[in-house]
Amino acid sequence: MVCERELGISLDKGEQTSNWSRRPLDADQLRYAALDAEVLLQLFDRLIERGESAEPIP
């Protein structure tokens, strides 16, 4: 997993397949989404530091 390799963080992906169309989102889903966004920003910064392109792979 990229998070483990780049940041040394192991994420629990249990909520990844939960029902995201149901509202309101439950507390576990909100925590998962917030952590996912936080880690994504950290990964972005790490890859930019290394000079890797932020362009999506076609």
C-alpha positions in Angstrom: 0.0 0.0 0.0 1.2 3.5 -0.9 0.5 4.9 2.6 2.6 2.3 4.3 5.5 2.6 1.9 5.6 6.4 1.7 4.3 7.5 5.2 4.6 4.4 7.4 0.9 4.6 8.0 -1.3 1.5 7.9 -5.0 2.4 7.2 -8.0 0.3 8.2 -10.0 0.1 5.0 -13.1 -1.4 6.6 -15.3 1.5 5.9 -14.3 1.7 2.2 -17.1 -0.7 1.2 -19.8 0.6 3.6 -23.0 2.2 2.3 -21.9 5.8 1.5 -25.3 6.6 -0.1 -27.0 6.3 3.3 -27.4 9.6 5.1 -26.5 10.8 7.5 -23.0 9.2 7.4 -22.2 7.4 10.7 -19.3 8.4 12.9 -17.0 5.6 11.6 -17.6 6.8 8.0 -16.8 10.4 8.9 -13.6 9.4 10.7 -12.6 7.3 7.7 -13.3 10.1 5.2 -11.4 12.7 7.3 -8.4 10.4 7.7 -8.4 9.5 4.0 -8.4 13.2 3.1 -5.6 13.9 5.6 -3.4 11.1 4.3 -4.1 12.1 0.7 -2.7 15.6 1.3 0.4 14.1 3.1 1.0 11.7 0.1 0.6 14.6 -2.3 3.2 16.6 -0.4 5.6 13.7 -0.2 5.4 13.0 -4.0 5.9 16.7 -4.8 9.0 16.8 -2.5 10.4 13.9 -4.5 9.7 15.7 -7.8 7.1 13.3 -9.0 4.4 14.7 -11.3 1.0 15.5 -9.9 -0.4 14.7 -13.3 -2.8 11.7 -13.4 -1.6 8.6 -15.2 -3.6 8.2 -18.4 
